[in-house]
Amino acid sequence: MLKRFLLWWRSLRYHRYYVIADCSDNSITFSHKLYKHIELSSHCEDAAKVFVFGIPAWGTYGFTVNPALDRETQLADIQYNEKYKTIGFESLCPSVNRIFCEYGLPCDLKMKLTVTVHRLGDGKVFYNIERPRP
């Protein structure tokens, strides 16, 4: 219990960007600051679409918003949840269950995962969902 409290406390102090991942409905919910960053960096006037992908070299998963892809693939819509006043998306490929399995996380809990922002040489942005530290 104390360990969980310390992890929560550190996450408040040091991590501005995070997601809440939920296996029960394969949803990813953005923190307020992360959503603001996505909104400012995506420059989209119409519906925002998210592409989730694995990063084998890092052993993590990441996502990008409105990518220019040369073939059809699974994209998720960023949606506003009126009931809970949150913004996020449903990840089906890869599913949140897959991410939890590979990260070694318990599937019966919602998990807060840190997100780091990375810029590529051409100015495009992607977000890395970090593995939790023990």
VMD Tcl script that builds the backbone (N, CA, C; Angstrom):
set m [mol new atoms 402]
animate dup $m
set s [atomselect $m all]
$s set {name element resname resid chain x y z} {
  {N N MET 1 A 0.824 -1.189 0.000}
  {CA C MET 1 A 0.000 0.000 0.000}
  {C C MET 1 A 0.871 1.258 0.000}
  {N N LEU 2 A 1.903 1.260 0.835}
  {CA C LEU 2 A 2.796 2.410 0.902}
  {C C LEU 2 A 3.532 2.603 -0.429}
  {N N LYS 3 A 3.942 1.502 -1.035}
  {CA C LYS 3 A 4.649 1.573 -2.327}
  {C C LYS 3 A 3.757 2.207 -3.396}
  {N N ARG 4 A 2.489 1.821 -3.404}
  {CA C ARG 4 A 1.546 2.371 -4.383}
  {C C ARG 4 A 1.333 3.869 -4.156}
  {N N PHE 5 A 1.253 4.278 -2.887}
  {CA C PHE 5 A 1.104 5.682 -2.556}
  {C C PHE 5 A 2.318 6.487 -3.018}
  {N N LEU 6 A 3.520 5.948 -2.795}
  {CA C LEU 6 A 4.743 6.642 -3.216}
  {C C LEU 6 A 4.809 6.780 -4.732}
  {N N LEU 7 A 4.410 5.755 -5.455}
  {CA C LEU 7 A 4.378 5.840 -6.917}
  {C C LEU 7 A 3.403 6.924 -7.366}
  {N N TRP 8 A 2.241 6.972 -6.742}
  {CA C TRP 8 A 1.252 7.989 -7.083}
  {C C TRP 8 A 1.791 9.384 -6.795}
  {N N TRP 9 A 2.426 9.569 -5.643}
  {CA C TRP 9 A 2.965 10.875 -5.252}
  {C C TRP 9 A 4.034 11.337 -6.235}
  {N N ARG 10 A 4.958 10.436 -6.595}
  {CA C ARG 10 A 6.002 10.789 -7.560}
  {C C ARG 10 A 5.400 11.144 -8.908}
  {N N SER 11 A 4.363 10.453 -9.305}
  {CA C SER 11 A 3.752 10.731 -10.604}
  {C C SER 11 A 3.133 12.124 -10.632}
  {N N LEU 12 A 2.623 12.589 -9.517}
  {CA C LEU 12 A 2.065 13.943 -9.470}
  {C C LEU 12 A 3.151 14.997 -9.573}
  {N N ARG 13 A 4.280 14.757 -8.953}
  {CA C ARG 13 A 5.353 15.748 -8.922}
  {C C ARG 13 A 6.130 15.817 -10.228}
  {N N TYR 14 A 6.397 14.686 -10.848}
  {CA C TYR 14 A 7.362 14.652 -11.942}
  {C C TYR 14 A 6.784 14.446 -13.332}
  {N N HIS 15 A 5.588 13.956 -13.447}
  {CA C HIS 15 A 5.079 13.591 -14.772}
  {C C HIS 15 A 3.863 14.430 -15.129}
  {N N ARG 16 A 4.038 15.264 -16.131}
  {CA C ARG 16 A 2.925 16.077 -16.606}
  {C C ARG 16 A 2.093 15.323 -17.626}
  {N N TYR 17 A 2.750 14.505 -18.436}
  {CA C TYR 17 A 2.057 13.805 -19.509}
  {C C TYR 17 A 1.870 12.343 -19.112}
  {N N TYR 18 A 0.633 11.902 -19.112}
  {CA C TYR 18 A 0.351 10.511 -18.803}
  {C C TYR 18 A -0.975 10.107 -19.437}
  {N N VAL 19 A -1.208 8.807 -19.471}
  {CA C VAL 19 A -2.485 8.262 -19.912}
  {C C VAL 19 A -2.996 7.332 -18.818}
  {N N ILE 20 A -4.298 7.154 -18.786}
  {CA C ILE 20 A -4.925 6.148 -17.941}
  {C C ILE 20 A -5.392 5.054 -18.898}
  {N N ALA 21 A -4.809 3.864 -18.751}
  {CA C ALA 21 A -5.155 2.741 -19.618}
  {C C ALA 21 A -6.104 1.810 -18.867}
  {N N ASP 22 A -7.144 1.355 -19.552}
  {CA C ASP 22 A -8.172 0.514 -18.945}
  {C C ASP 22 A -8.416 -0.704 -19.831}
  {N N CYS 23 A -8.101 -1.886 -19.307}
  {CA C CYS 23 A -8.280 -3.130 -20.070}
  {C C CYS 23 A -9.749 -3.493 -20.287}
  {N N SER 24 A -10.619 -3.091 -19.379}
  {CA C SER 24 A -12.007 -3.530 -19.462}
  {C C SER 24 A -12.689 -3.061 -20.746}
  {N N ASP 25 A -12.280 -1.910 -21.269}
  {CA C ASP 25 A -12.877 -1.433 -22.519}
  {C C ASP 25 A -11.830 -1.000 -23.554}
  {N N ASN 26 A -10.580 -1.391 -23.339}
  {CA C ASN 26 A -9.473 -1.078 -24.253}
  {C C ASN 26 A -9.351 0.417 -24.513}
  {N N SER 27 A -9.546 1.214 -23.469}
  {CA C SER 27 A -9.513 2.656 -23.650}
  {C C SER 27 A -8.244 3.275 -23.086}
  {N N ILE 28 A -7.856 4.369 -23.702}
  {CA C ILE 28 A -6.738 5.192 -23.263}
  {C C ILE 28 A -7.311 6.589 -23.037}
  {N N THR 29 A -7.120 7.130 -21.833}
  {CA C THR 29 A -7.594 8.466 -21.502}
  {C C THR 29 A -6.391 9.373 -21.299}
  {N N PHE 30 A -6.410 10.542 -21.915}
  {CA C PHE 30 A -5.297 11.491 -21.828}
  {C C PHE 30 A -5.376 12.333 -20.560}
  {N N SER 31 A -4.214 12.682 -20.013}
  {CA C SER 31 A -4.177 13.713 -18.985}
  {C C SER 31 A -4.491 15.040 -19.666}
  {N N HIS 32 A -4.909 16.020 -18.882}
  {CA C HIS 32 A -5.278 17.316 -19.446}
  {C C HIS 32 A -4.090 17.954 -20.184}
  {N N LYS 33 A -2.921 17.926 -19.569}
  {CA C LYS 33 A -1.736 18.552 -20.191}
  {C C LYS 33 A -1.306 17.802 -21.445}
  {N N LEU 34 A -1.417 16.485 -21.444}
  {CA C LEU 34 A -1.067 15.716 -22.642}
  {C C LEU 34 A -2.031 16.061 -23.772}
  {N N TYR 35 A -3.319 16.147 -23.469}
  {CA C TYR 35 A -4.278 16.500 -24.520}
  {C C TYR 35 A -3.987 17.876 -25.095}
  {N N LYS 36 A -3.660 18.826 -24.239}
  {CA C LYS 36 A -3.327 20.175 -24.723}
  {C C LYS 36 A -2.111 20.130 -25.642}
  {N N HIS 37 A -1.114 19.319 -25.296}
  {CA C HIS 37 A 0.072 19.182 -26.150}
  {C C HIS 37 A -0.305 18.565 -27.495}
  {N N ILE 38 A -1.131 17.538 -27.471}
  {CA C ILE 38 A -1.578 16.894 -28.709}
  {C C ILE 38 A -2.345 17.891 -29.569}
  {N N GLU 39 A -3.211 18.645 -28.940}
  {CA C GLU 39 A -4.018 19.632 -29.655}
  {C C GLU 39 A -3.141 20.685 -30.334}
  {N N LEU 40 A -2.118 21.152 -29.642}
  {CA C LEU 40 A -1.234 22.177 -30.204}
  {C C LEU 40 A -0.302 21.628 -31.281}
  {N N SER 41 A 0.136 20.389 -31.135}
  {CA C SER 41 A 1.122 19.860 -32.081}
  {C C SER 41 A 0.518 19.132 -33.274}
  {N N SER 42 A -0.766 18.769 -33.223}
  {CA C SER 42 A -1.337 17.989 -34.325}
  {C C SER 42 A -1.839 18.853 -35.472}
  {N N HIS 43 A -2.211 20.096 -35.215}
  {CA C HIS 43 A -2.666 21.031 -36.247}
  {C C HIS 43 A -3.780 20.448 -37.110}
  {N N CYS 44 A -4.753 19.817 -36.482}
  {CA C CYS 44 A -5.847 19.249 -37.274}
  {C C CYS 44 A -7.114 20.049 -37.047}
  {N N GLU 45 A -7.778 20.370 -38.139}
  {CA C GLU 45 A -9.017 21.115 -38.068}
  {C C GLU 45 A -10.225 20.177 -38.006}
  {N N ASP 46 A -10.080 18.992 -38.586}
  {CA C ASP 46 A -11.188 18.045 -38.583}
  {C C ASP 46 A -10.942 16.974 -37.511}
  {N N ALA 47 A -11.543 15.836 -37.642}
  {CA C ALA 47 A -11.444 14.764 -36.652}
  {C C ALA 47 A -10.011 14.269 -36.506}
  {N N ALA 48 A -9.580 14.105 -35.262}
  {CA C ALA 48 A -8.231 13.607 -34.990}
  {C C ALA 48 A -8.260 12.088 -34.904}
  {N N LYS 49 A -7.316 11.454 -35.566}
  {CA C LYS 49 A -7.187 9.997 -35.576}
  {C C LYS 49 A -5.849 9.617 -34.953}
  {N N VAL 50 A -5.848 8.528 -34.186}
  {CA C VAL 50 A -4.651 8.072 -33.482}
  {C C VAL 50 A -4.194 6.743 -34.083}
  {N N PHE 51 A -2.893 6.635 -34.315}
  {CA C PHE 51 A -2.273 5.395 -34.774}
  {C C PHE 51 A -1.382 4.886 -33.651}
  {N N VAL 52 A -1.688 3.689 -33.131}
  {CA C VAL 52 A -0.920 3.082 -32.049}
  {C C VAL 52 A 0.002 2.033 -32.653}
  {N N PHE 53 A 1.253 1.995 -32.195}
  {CA C PHE 53 A 2.235 1.081 -32.771}
  {C C PHE 53 A 3.219 0.623 -31.700}
  {N N GLY 54 A 3.860 -0.506 -31.970}
  {CA C GLY 54 A 4.897 -1.018 -31.086}
  {C C GLY 54 A 6.253 -0.458 -31.486}
  {N N ILE 55 A 7.121 -0.279 -30.498}
  {CA C ILE 55 A 8.490 0.165 -30.739}
  {C C ILE 55 A 9.400 -0.954 -30.235}
  {N N PRO 56 A 9.737 -1.922 -31.094}
  {CA C PRO 56 A 10.493 -3.099 -30.646}
  {C C PRO 56 A 11.853 -2.770 -30.019}
  {N N ALA 57 A 12.541 -1.770 -30.532}
  {CA C ALA 57 A 13.865 -1.433 -30.006}
  {C C ALA 57 A 13.800 -0.981 -28.548}
  {N N TRP 58 A 12.707 -0.358 -28.157}
  {CA C TRP 58 A 12.557 0.125 -26.786}
  {C C TRP 58 A 11.709 -0.818 -25.943}
  {N N GLY 59 A 11.007 -1.748 -26.584}
  {CA C GLY 59 A 10.108 -2.643 -25.865}
  {C C GLY 59 A 8.893 -1.923 -25.316}
  {N N THR 60 A 8.452 -0.867 -26.023}
  {CA C THR 60 A 7.311 -0.074 -25.573}
  {C C THR 60 A 6.311 0.102 -26.713}
  {N N TYR 61 A 5.256 0.823 -26.418}
  {CA C TYR 61 A 4.259 1.182 -27.419}
  {C C TYR 61 A 4.172 2.700 -27.494}
  {N N GLY 62 A 3.771 3.188 -28.638}
  {CA C GLY 62 A 3.632 4.619 -28.828}
  {C C GLY 62 A 2.426 4.917 -29.689}
  {N N PHE 63 A 2.154 6.198 -29.852}
  {CA C PHE 63 A 1.067 6.604 -30.733}
  {C C PHE 63 A 1.396 7.954 -31.345}
  {N N THR 64 A 0.756 8.209 -32.468}
  {CA C THR 64 A 0.884 9.487 -33.152}
  {C C THR 64 A -0.505 9.902 -33.617}
  {N N VAL 65 A -0.671 11.179 -33.865}
  {CA C VAL 65 A -1.977 11.716 -34.251}
  {C C VAL 65 A -1.940 12.138 -35.713}
  {N N ASN 66 A -2.967 11.737 -36.455}
  {CA C ASN 66 A -3.129 12.057 -37.876}
  {C C ASN 66 A -1.872 11.785 -38.705}
  {N N PRO 67 A -1.399 10.532 -38.705}
  {CA C PRO 67 A -0.213 10.229 -39.505}
  {C C PRO 67 A -0.557 10.134 -40.992}
  {N N ALA 68 A 0.439 10.387 -41.824}
  {CA C ALA 68 A 0.284 10.205 -43.269}
  {C C ALA 68 A 0.770 8.790 -43.585}
  {N N LEU 69 A -0.164 7.869 -43.749}
  {CA C LEU 69 A 0.170 6.465 -44.000}
  {C C LEU 69 A -0.098 6.121 -45.457}
  {N N ASP 70 A 0.731 5.275 -46.022}
  {CA C ASP 70 A 0.582 4.926 -47.428}
  {C C ASP 70 A -0.358 3.744 -47.664}
  {N N ARG 71 A -0.810 3.101 -46.594}
  {CA C ARG 71 A -1.776 2.019 -46.758}
  {C C ARG 71 A -2.812 2.082 -45.635}
  {N N GLU 72 A -3.939 1.431 -45.881}
  {CA C GLU 72 A -5.030 1.465 -44.918}
  {C C GLU 72 A -4.657 0.667 -43.668}
  {N N THR 73 A -4.968 1.212 -42.517}
  {CA C THR 73 A -4.666 0.543 -41.258}
  {C C THR 73 A -5.664 0.986 -40.187}
  {N N GLN 74 A -5.579 0.390 -39.009}
  {CA C GLN 74 A -6.475 0.692 -37.895}
  {C C GLN 74 A -6.128 2.039 -37.264}
  {N N LEU 75 A -7.046 2.983 -37.310}
  {CA C LEU 75 A -6.894 4.276 -36.651}
  {C C LEU 75 A -8.061 4.456 -35.684}
  {N N ALA 76 A -7.793 5.084 -34.556}
  {CA C ALA 76 A -8.825 5.310 -33.548}
  {C C ALA 76 A -9.183 6.789 -33.505}
  {N N ASP 77 A -10.447 7.079 -33.284}
  {CA C ASP 77 A -10.907 8.465 -33.158}
  {C C ASP 77 A -10.673 8.958 -31.738}
  {N N ILE 78 A -10.192 10.198 -31.616}
  {CA C ILE 78 A -10.129 10.830 -30.298}
  {C C ILE 78 A -11.538 11.307 -29.980}
  {N N GLN 79 A -12.034 10.914 -28.802}
  {CA C GLN 79 A -13.415 11.191 -28.442}
  {C C GLN 79 A -13.510 11.842 -27.077}
  {N N TYR 80 A -14.558 12.617 -26.890}
  {CA C TYR 80 A -14.855 13.236 -25.605}
  {C C TYR 80 A -15.919 12.416 -24.905}
  {N N ASN 81 A -15.687 12.040 -23.647}
  {CA C ASN 81 A -16.651 11.288 -22.867}
  {C C ASN 81 A -17.432 12.287 -22.015}
  {N N GLU 82 A -18.661 12.522 -22.380}
  {CA C GLU 82 A -19.504 13.503 -21.695}
  {C C GLU 82 A -19.763 13.116 -20.244}
  {N N LYS 83 A -19.956 11.835 -19.981}
  {CA C LYS 83 A -20.280 11.379 -18.624}
  {C C LYS 83 A -19.139 11.667 -17.645}
  {N N TYR 84 A -17.898 11.337 -18.042}
  {CA C TYR 84 A -16.755 11.497 -17.144}
  {C C TYR 84 A -15.924 12.747 -17.428}
  {N N LYS 85 A -16.298 13.485 -18.463}
  {CA C LYS 85 A -15.583 14.716 -18.839}
  {C C LYS 85 A -14.104 14.434 -19.137}
  {N N THR 86 A -13.857 13.395 -19.928}
  {CA C THR 86 A -12.490 13.002 -20.286}
  {C C THR 86 A -12.350 12.895 -21.797}
  {N N ILE 87 A -11.105 12.880 -22.251}
  {CA C ILE 87 A -10.807 12.752 -23.674}
  {C C ILE 87 A -9.827 11.600 -23.857}
  {N N GLY 88 A -10.092 10.768 -24.859}
  {CA C GLY 88 A -9.216 9.634 -25.114}
  {C C GLY 88 A -9.628 8.893 -26.363}
  {N N PHE 89 A -9.211 7.636 -26.448}
  {CA C PHE 89 A -9.536 6.814 -27.610}
  {C C PHE 89 A -9.575 5.354 -27.205}
  {N N GLU 90 A -10.128 4.526 -28.094}
  {CA C GLU 90 A -10.189 3.087 -27.885}
  {C C GLU 90 A -9.141 2.432 -28.778}
  {N N SER 91 A -8.211 1.725 -28.161}
  {CA C SER 91 A -7.140 1.080 -28.916}
  {C C SER 91 A -7.471 -0.391 -29.122}
  {N N LEU 92 A -7.659 -0.786 -30.383}
  {CA C LEU 92 A -7.995 -2.172 -30.688}
  {C C LEU 92 A -6.856 -2.937 -31.343}
  {N N CYS 93 A -5.917 -2.250 -31.941}
  {CA C CYS 93 A -4.815 -2.917 -32.624}
  {C C CYS 93 A -3.552 -2.074 -32.485}
  {N N PRO 94 A -2.686 -2.291 -31.523}
  {CA C PRO 94 A -2.771 -3.332 -30.501}
  {C C PRO 94 A -3.759 -2.930 -29.417}
  {N N SER 95 A -4.331 -3.923 -28.785}
  {CA C SER 95 A -5.300 -3.636 -27.734}
  {C C SER 95 A -4.582 -3.244 -26.451}
  {N N VAL 96 A -5.308 -2.606 -25.562}
  {CA C VAL 96 A -4.757 -2.252 -24.260}
  {C C VAL 96 A -4.402 -3.527 -23.501}
  {N N ASN 97 A -5.181 -4.589 -23.712}
  {CA C ASN 97 A -4.868 -5.872 -23.081}
  {C C ASN 97 A -3.487 -6.363 -23.504}
  {N N ARG 98 A -3.153 -6.202 -24.757}
  {CA C ARG 98 A -1.834 -6.611 -25.265}
  {C C ARG 98 A -0.731 -5.779 -24.614}
  {N N ILE 99 A -0.947 -4.485 -24.511}
  {CA C ILE 99 A 0.034 -3.596 -23.890}
  {C C ILE 99 A 0.247 -4.001 -22.430}
  {N N PHE 100 A -0.845 -4.247 -21.697}
  {CA C PHE 100 A -0.727 -4.672 -20.300}
  {C C PHE 100 A 0.028 -5.989 -20.188}
  {N N CYS 101 A -0.272 -6.922 -21.083}
  {CA C CYS 101 A 0.396 -8.226 -21.066}
  {C C CYS 101 A 1.899 -8.068 -21.265}
  {N N GLU 102 A 2.299 -7.287 -22.246}
  {CA C GLU 102 A 3.726 -7.108 -22.527}
  {C C GLU 102 A 4.439 -6.280 -21.466}
  {N N TYR 103 A 3.724 -5.366 -20.813}
  {CA C TYR 103 A 4.316 -4.565 -19.749}
  {C C TYR 103 A 4.276 -5.285 -18.401}
  {N N GLY 104 A 3.587 -6.430 -18.334}
  {CA C GLY 104 A 3.491 -7.191 -17.089}
  {C C GLY 104 A 2.621 -6.523 -16.040}
  {N N LEU 105 A 1.519 -5.910 -16.475}
  {CA C LEU 105 A 0.633 -5.179 -15.568}
  {C C LEU 105 A -0.616 -6.001 -15.266}
  {N N PRO 106 A -1.225 -5.793 -14.087}
  {CA C PRO 106 A -2.461 -6.513 -13.763}
  {C C PRO 106 A -3.625 -5.994 -14.602}
  {N N CYS 107 A -4.384 -6.905 -15.178}
  {CA C CYS 107 A -5.465 -6.515 -16.087}
  {C C CYS 107 A -6.741 -6.068 -15.379}
  {N N ASP 108 A -6.818 -6.248 -14.075}
  {CA C ASP 108 A -8.041 -5.892 -13.373}
  {C C ASP 108 A -8.029 -4.465 -12.833}
  {N N LEU 109 A -6.965 -3.700 -13.105}
  {CA C LEU 109 A -6.849 -2.324 -12.620}
  {C C LEU 109 A -6.661 -1.352 -13.774}
  {N N LYS 110 A -7.114 -0.124 -13.585}
  {CA C LYS 110 A -6.749 0.948 -14.507}
  {C C LYS 110 A -5.352 1.391 -14.112}
  {N N MET 111 A -4.504 1.670 -15.083}
  {CA C MET 111 A -3.122 2.030 -14.779}
  {C C MET 111 A -2.786 3.397 -15.363}
  {N N LYS 112 A -2.047 4.169 -14.580}
  {CA C LYS 112 A -1.543 5.465 -15.021}
  {C C LYS 112 A -0.139 5.231 -15.568}
  {N N LEU 113 A 0.054 5.537 -16.849}
  {CA C LEU 113 A 1.333 5.310 -17.514}
  {C C LEU 113 A 1.901 6.626 -18.031}
  {N N THR 114 A 3.168 6.854 -17.749}
  {CA C THR 114 A 3.845 8.072 -18.186}
  {C C THR 114 A 4.016 8.066 -19.697}
  {N N VAL 115 A 3.893 9.236 -20.285}
  {CA C VAL 115 A 4.078 9.402 -21.731}
  {C C VAL 115 A 5.194 10.413 -21.948}
  {N N THR 116 A 6.135 10.065 -22.832}
  {CA C THR 116 A 7.181 11.010 -23.214}
  {C C THR 116 A 6.962 11.427 -24.659}
  {N N VAL 117 A 7.302 12.667 -24.945}
  {CA C VAL 117 A 7.107 13.237 -26.276}
  {C C VAL 117 A 8.425 13.185 -27.032}
  {N N HIS 118 A 8.377 12.707 -28.275}
  {CA C HIS 118 A 9.573 12.611 -29.116}
  {C C HIS 118 A 9.296 13.283 -30.450}
  {N N ARG 119 A 10.270 14.018 -30.944}
  {CA C ARG 119 A 10.163 14.668 -32.252}
  {C C ARG 119 A 11.111 13.980 -33.228}
  {N N LEU 120 A 10.607 13.717 -34.411}
  {CA C LEU 120 A 11.424 13.135 -35.465}
  {C C LEU 120 A 12.105 14.254 -36.240}
  {N N GLY 121 A 13.048 13.902 -37.093}
  {CA C GLY 121 A 13.797 14.883 -37.866}
  {C C GLY 121 A 12.930 15.767 -38.739}
  {N N ASP 122 A 11.820 15.240 -39.235}
  {CA C ASP 122 A 10.946 16.030 -40.108}
  {C C ASP 122 A 9.911 16.846 -39.328}
  {N N GLY 123 A 10.065 16.921 -38.008}
  {CA C GLY 123 A 9.177 17.730 -37.183}
  {C C GLY 123 A 7.937 17.020 -36.687}
  {N N LYS 124 A 7.723 15.779 -37.116}
  {CA C LYS 124 A 6.559 15.025 -36.661}
  {C C LYS 124 A 6.767 14.582 -35.213}
  {N N VAL 125 A 5.663 14.459 -34.507}
  {CA C VAL 125 A 5.692 14.129 -33.084}
  {C C VAL 125 A 5.085 12.747 -32.869}
  {N N PHE 126 A 5.707 11.957 -31.980}
  {CA C PHE 126 A 5.060 10.747 -31.507}
  {C C PHE 126 A 5.203 10.678 -29.999}
  {N N TYR 127 A 4.295 9.934 -29.389}
  {CA C TYR 127 A 4.211 9.841 -27.941}
  {C C TYR 127 A 4.520 8.412 -27.524}
  {N N ASN 128 A 5.488 8.231 -26.641}
  {CA C ASN 128 A 5.897 6.922 -26.170}
  {C C ASN 128 A 5.232 6.634 -24.829}
  {N N ILE 129 A 4.510 5.520 -24.753}
  {CA C ILE 129 A 3.899 5.099 -23.490}
  {C C ILE 129 A 4.956 4.282 -22.748}
  {N N GLU 130 A 5.521 4.860 -21.719}
  {CA C GLU 130 A 6.644 4.259 -20.998}
  {C C GLU 130 A 6.210 3.041 -20.189}
  {N N ARG 131 A 7.143 2.095 -20.075}
  {CA C ARG 131 A 6.937 0.974 -19.160}
  {C C ARG 131 A 7.025 1.504 -17.730}
  {N N PRO 132 A 6.153 1.044 -16.845}
  {CA C PRO 132 A 6.265 1.502 -15.455}
  {C C PRO 132 A 7.524 0.924 -14.810}
  {N N ARG 133 A 8.122 1.708 -13.950}
  {CA C ARG 133 A 9.301 1.250 -13.239}
  {C C ARG 133 A 8.874 0.544 -11.965}
  {N N PRO 134 A 9.590 -0.524 -11.594}
  {CA C PRO 134 A 9.210 -1.242 -10.359}
  {C C PRO 134 A 9.502 -0.455 -9.104}
}
mol reanalyze $m
mol bondsrecalc $m
mol representation Tube
mol addrep $m
